[in-house]
Amino acid sequence: MNNWPYPRVAAHRGGGTLAPENTLAGLCVGAGFGHTMVEFDAKLSADNIAFLLHDDTVERTSNGRGAAAQLRYAQIAAFDAGSWCDPRFEGEHMPTLAEAAQCCREEGLMANVEIKPCPGREVETGRIVGAEAARLWRASGLDQATVQPLLSSFSPEALAAARDAAPDLPRGLLVERVPDDWREQTAALGCVSLHASHRHLDEELVRRIKEAGLFILAYTVNDLKRARLLVSWGVDTICTDRIDLIEPYALDG
């Protein structure tokens, strides 16, 4: 990937802090603020349905209970995943990756799909989410509104499986702090980008990463001044919860 087709700002988990994370409502709220890219998390249910959820369990973001890896998707889909955020979102569910892809098409959103495997399901999750993402976005065609999704993961095993299942989709290695062997890791996985916590980035490190030919996504940046500084260093995209404060084009120019 010679060019970075993604915008300067990505809405974290769909709607940031303004909507229930990893829901269709969240994706629509992000789009409603004019954002053209969303980040969301994808994992597998017990019956291997790719769906949106950050945690390994469903308690924090729904009225359900249990581990995602032990629940069938029909059970998961019945949980209310919206009321915890705001009563306005009562009845929101944890959507399938297919539903999220359809929403992105309808709202004109690019996507960063974070592969978020439950422990022990790294390879399986990477393989299924990667293949499903490739199929879903290919089916929609690749016009401007449906640029290929960017796959990312903290799990090298999941990302390697996604690479094997969907070699044409771009990949980014997710890290908290950039490791000493970042060149070797990203090369082995065929990554186009490195995604790191902004707290551990500095101008010199950004320069070295860029000189190595990688793009950089920094998360989770909720201060406009900090976001502008990161972009001045060469960071390509920032992921934010404050989709109202850091507007879609606030970092362009």
Helices and strands as residue ranges (DSSP letters): E 9-11, G 16-18, H 24-32, E 37-44, E 50-52, G 68-70, H 73-77, G 87-89, H 97-107, E 110-115, H 122-139, G 144-146, E 150-153, H 156-165, E 171-175, H 182-189, E 193-197, G 198-200, H 203-211, E 215-219, H 224-233, E 237-240
